[in-house]
Amino acid sequence: MPLETRIYQKENNISFLKLLKASLKDVYGSRFLAKQLTIRDIKARYRQSYFGFLWAFIMPLTTAFIWVFLNGTGTVKLSDTGIPYPVYAFSGTLIWSIITGAINAPLSSTKSAKGIMSKINFPKEALILSGIYKLLFDSSIKIVVLLAFVIIYGVGFHWSLLWFPVALLGVILFGVTIGLFITPLGMLYNDISKLITMGLGFVMYVTPVVYAIPKTGLMKTIMSYNPLTALILTSRDVVVGTTTGFFNYFIIIGLLCIPLLFFGLVFYRISIPVIVERA
């Protein structure tokens, strides 16, 4: 019986669609692994923490209280927001923390598994999914606190609140998409994480997180075109039952993020094994 001869050679023309299909297949197939990684990381995060799950919303709550204090004492004069300012400030900082968490999720999950990636062969997409699971866990705690604010300050429940999961999905989709393109660079250079933190700190002040969009001026123009404005305002609108006119912009951003997410998955799939091999 003649032996089969098989020749292996480098393939330079790998199809984008094949890579995307393989990536999506690994995302679906690694659900259990991602769940186990999530449970491990959450337990490790809070094992030696006295405040435990409170850390999930202490930072946005603290930031909101600072701005409420500054506004209440007249130190900073802010324009009318149309709803009780504590609800406006906390909803803004909470949604902002979810956005920043979504941007950092792929990088933080991939970095935390850097040691095992070089020793064990497993679908790297599990790390992306694990980052999203952890983000959803933290976000669920924050949402409960936000609903408490809505009740305490008399805003009440609105039917639009049922759309909040959809708005939250758009926020996470936007953040994770950006995070996928940032992750390979962040794995190579630690400076990337610091630059992201510094950059997001600046962007927060050109986004209506703790104050409304000015009626006129340069800041109004910058905020109106800022895609994060649509994410923040639309998510806040469905919680408090208001309308700020950014819903269409929100939909456009969501639709644009879908193909970019696919490109990000392929970019992640190609680059991460190369970076791990070099390390």
C-alpha positions as CSV (number, residue, x, y, z in Angstrom):
1,M,0.0,0.0,0.0
2,P,1.6,3.3,-1.1
3,L,2.1,5.9,1.6
4,E,0.3,9.2,1.3
5,T,2.6,12.1,0.8
6,R,1.4,15.4,2.4
7,I,3.3,18.7,1.9
8,Y,2.9,21.5,4.5
9,Q,3.7,25.0,3.4
10,K,3.1,28.5,4.6
11,E,-0.3,29.9,3.4
12,N,-0.1,33.6,2.7
13,N,-3.6,34.1,1.3
14,I,-5.7,33.1,4.2
15,S,-9.3,34.1,3.6
16,F,-10.8,36.8,6.0
17,L,-14.1,34.9,6.0
18,K,-12.4,31.7,7.0
19,L,-10.6,33.4,9.8
20,L,-13.8,35.1,11.0
21,K,-15.7,31.8,10.8
22,A,-13.1,30.1,12.9
23,S,-13.0,32.9,15.4
24,L,-16.8,32.9,15.8
25,K,-16.7,29.1,16.2
26,D,-14.1,29.4,18.9
27,V,-16.1,32.1,20.7
28,Y,-19.1,29.8,20.8
29,G,-17.1,26.7,21.6
30,S,-15.2,28.3,24.5
31,R,-18.2,29.3,26.5
32,F,-17.5,26.8,29.3
33,L,-13.8,27.7,29.5
34,A,-14.7,31.4,29.6
35,K,-17.2,30.8,32.4
36,Q,-14.5,29.0,34.5
37,L,-12.0,31.7,33.9
38,T,-14.6,34.3,34.9
39,I,-15.4,32.5,38.2
40,R,-11.7,32.1,39.0
41,D,-11.0,35.8,38.3
42,I,-14.0,37.1,40.3
43,K,-13.1,35.0,43.3
44,A,-9.5,36.0,43.1
45,R,-10.5,39.7,42.8
46,Y,-12.7,39.7,46.0
47,R,-11.0,37.0,48.0
48,Q,-9.0,39.4,50.2
49,S,-11.2,42.4,49.8
50,Y,-13.1,43.7,52.9
51,F,-15.7,45.6,50.8
52,G,-16.1,42.8,48.3
53,F,-18.7,43.6,45.6
54,L,-19.0,47.2,46.7
55,W,-15.9,48.0,44.7
56,A,-17.9,47.4,41.5
57,F,-19.7,50.7,42.0
58,I,-17.7,52.6,44.6
59,M,-15.7,54.5,42.0
60,P,-18.6,55.8,39.8
61,L,-20.5,56.6,43.0
62,T,-17.6,58.5,44.5
63,T,-17.2,60.5,41.3
64,A,-20.9,61.3,41.2
65,F,-20.9,62.5,44.8
66,I,-18.0,64.8,44.2
67,W,-19.8,66.5,41.3
68,V,-23.1,66.6,43.3
69,F,-21.2,68.3,46.2
70,L,-19.5,70.8,43.8
71,N,-22.8,71.6,42.2
72,G,-24.7,71.8,45.5
73,T,-22.2,74.2,47.1
74,G,-22.0,76.4,44.1
75,T,-18.3,75.7,43.6
76,V,-19.1,74.6,40.0
77,K,-22.1,76.1,38.2
78,L,-23.8,73.6,36.0
79,S,-26.7,74.1,33.5
80,D,-30.0,72.4,34.2
81,T,-30.1,68.7,33.3
82,G,-33.9,68.3,33.3
83,I,-33.8,65.5,36.0
84,P,-32.5,65.5,39.6
85,Y,-28.8,66.1,39.3
86,P,-27.7,63.2,41.6
87,V,-29.5,60.8,39.1
88,Y,-27.9,62.6,36.2
89,A,-24.4,62.4,37.6
90,F,-24.6,58.8,38.9
91,S,-26.2,57.5,35.7
92,G,-23.5,59.2,33.6
93,T,-20.6,58.0,35.7
94,L,-22.1,54.5,35.9
95,I,-22.5,54.2,32.1
96,W,-19.1,55.7,31.6
97,S,-17.5,53.1,33.9
98,I,-19.2,50.4,31.8
99,I,-17.8,51.9,28.6
100,T,-14.3,52.1,30.0
101,G,-14.6,48.6,31.4
102,A,-15.7,47.3,28.0
103,I,-12.7,49.0,26.3
104,N,-10.3,47.5,28.9
105,A,-11.9,44.1,29.1
106,P,-10.1,42.3,26.2
107,L,-6.7,43.7,27.2
108,S,-7.0,43.0,31.0
109,S,-8.3,39.4,30.4
110,T,-5.6,38.6,27.9
111,K,-2.9,40.1,30.1
112,S,-4.1,38.1,33.1
113,A,-3.8,34.9,31.1
114,K,-0.4,35.7,29.6
115,G,1.4,33.0,31.7
116,I,-0.9,30.1,30.7
117,M,-1.1,31.1,27.0
118,S,2.5,30.1,26.4
119,K,2.0,26.7,28.1
120,I,-1.5,25.6,27.2
121,N,-3.1,25.6,23.7
122,F,-6.7,26.9,24.0
123,P,-9.0,29.2,22.0
124,K,-7.8,32.7,22.8
125,E,-11.3,33.9,22.1
126,A,-12.2,32.5,25.5
127,L,-10.4,35.4,27.1
128,I,-12.5,37.9,25.2
129,L,-15.7,36.2,26.3
130,S,-14.4,36.0,29.9
131,G,-13.7,39.7,29.9
132,I,-17.3,40.3,28.7
133,Y,-18.7,38.0,31.4
134,K,-16.8,39.8,34.1
135,L,-18.0,43.2,32.7
136,L,-21.7,41.9,32.8
137,F,-21.3,40.8,36.3
138,D,-20.0,44.2,37.5
139,S,-22.5,46.0,35.4
140,S,-25.4,44.1,36.9
141,I,-24.4,45.3,40.4
142,K,-24.2,48.9,39.2
143,I,-27.6,48.7,37.5
144,V,-29.2,47.7,40.7
145,V,-27.8,50.7,42.5
146,L,-28.9,53.0,39.6
147,L,-32.4,51.7,39.9
148,A,-32.3,52.5,43.6
149,F,-31.3,56.1,42.7
150,V,-34.2,56.4,40.3
151,I,-36.6,55.3,43.0
152,I,-35.1,57.4,45.8
153,Y,-35.1,60.7,43.8
154,G,-38.6,60.2,42.5
155,V,-37.8,59.8,38.8
156,G,-39.9,56.6,38.8
157,F,-40.1,53.8,36.3
158,H,-40.8,54.3,32.6
159,W,-41.6,51.8,29.8
160,S,-38.5,52.9,28.1
161,L,-36.5,51.2,30.9
162,L,-37.2,47.9,29.1
163,W,-34.9,49.1,26.3
164,F,-32.0,49.6,28.7
165,P,-30.5,46.1,28.1
166,V,-30.4,47.0,24.3
167,A,-28.7,50.3,25.1
168,L,-26.3,48.5,27.4
169,L,-25.5,46.0,24.6
170,G,-24.6,48.9,22.3
171,V,-22.3,50.4,24.9
172,I,-20.5,47.1,25.4
173,L,-20.3,46.4,21.7
174,F,-18.6,49.8,21.2
175,G,-16.2,49.3,24.0
176,V,-15.2,45.7,23.2
177,T,-14.7,46.6,19.5
178,I,-12.2,49.3,20.4
179,G,-10.6,47.0,23.0
180,L,-9.9,44.3,20.4
181,F,-7.8,46.7,18.3
182,I,-6.0,48.0,21.4
183,T,-5.2,44.6,23.0
184,P,-2.3,43.5,20.7
185,L,-0.5,46.8,21.2
186,G,-1.2,46.7,25.0
187,M,0.4,43.2,25.1
188,L,3.5,44.6,23.5
189,Y,3.8,47.9,25.4
190,N,2.7,48.5,29.0
191,D,2.5,52.2,28.1
192,I,-0.7,51.6,26.2
193,S,-2.7,50.9,29.4
194,K,-1.5,54.1,30.9
195,L,-2.3,56.1,27.7
196,I,-5.8,54.6,27.6
197,T,-6.5,55.6,31.2
198,M,-5.1,59.1,30.6
199,G,-7.0,59.5,27.3
200,L,-10.3,58.3,28.7
201,G,-9.9,60.7,31.6
202,F,-9.7,63.6,29.1
203,V,-12.5,62.3,26.9
204,M,-14.9,62.1,29.8
205,Y,-14.8,65.9,30.1
206,V,-15.9,66.3,26.4
207,T,-18.8,63.9,27.0
208,P,-22.0,64.7,28.9
209,V,-21.2,62.4,31.8
210,V,-21.7,64.8,34.7
211,Y,-22.9,67.9,32.9
212,A,-25.3,68.7,30.1
213,I,-24.2,69.7,26.5
214,P,-23.8,73.5,26.4
215,K,-26.4,75.5,24.3
216,T,-23.7,77.1,22.2
217,G,-20.0,77.2,21.6
218,L,-17.1,75.0,20.6
219,M,-17.9,72.4,23.4
220,K,-21.4,72.0,22.0
221,T,-20.0,71.0,18.6
222,I,-17.4,68.7,20.1
223,M,-19.9,66.9,22.3
224,S,-22.5,66.6,19.6
225,Y,-20.1,64.8,17.2
226,N,-18.5,62.7,20.0
227,P,-19.8,59.1,19.5
228,L,-19.7,58.5,23.3
229,T,-22.2,61.3,23.7
230,A,-24.8,59.2,21.9
231,L,-24.0,56.2,24.0
232,I,-24.2,58.0,27.3
233,L,-27.3,60.1,26.5
234,T,-29.4,57.3,24.9
235,S,-28.6,54.9,27.7
236,R,-29.6,57.6,30.3
237,D,-32.7,58.5,28.3
238,V,-34.1,55.0,28.5
239,V,-33.5,54.9,32.2
240,V,-35.2,58.2,33.2
241,G,-37.7,58.4,30.3
242,T,-36.3,61.5,28.5
243,T,-35.5,62.3,24.9
244,T,-32.3,64.1,23.8
245,G,-32.4,63.3,20.1
246,F,-29.3,61.1,19.8
247,F,-31.2,57.8,19.2
248,N,-30.5,57.8,15.5
249,Y,-26.8,58.5,16.1
250,F,-26.8,55.6,18.6
251,I,-28.2,53.2,16.0
252,I,-25.6,54.3,13.4
253,I,-22.8,53.7,15.8
254,G,-24.1,50.3,16.7
255,L,-24.4,49.3,13.0
256,L,-20.9,50.5,12.3
257,C,-19.5,48.5,15.3
258,I,-20.7,45.2,14.0
259,P,-18.4,44.9,10.9
260,L,-15.6,46.6,13.0
261,L,-16.1,43.9,15.7
262,F,-15.6,41.2,13.0
263,F,-12.4,42.9,11.9
264,G,-11.3,43.2,15.5
265,L,-11.8,39.4,16.1
266,V,-9.8,38.5,13.1
267,F,-7.0,41.0,14.1
268,Y,-7.0,39.5,17.6
269,R,-6.9,36.0,16.3
270,I,-3.9,36.7,14.0
271,S,-1.9,38.9,16.3
272,I,-2.2,37.3,19.8
273,P,-0.5,33.9,18.9
274,V,2.4,35.8,17.3
275,I,2.8,38.1,20.3
276,V,2.7,35.1,22.7
277,E,5.3,33.3,20.6
278,R,7.6,36.3,20.6
279,A,7.3,36.7,24.4
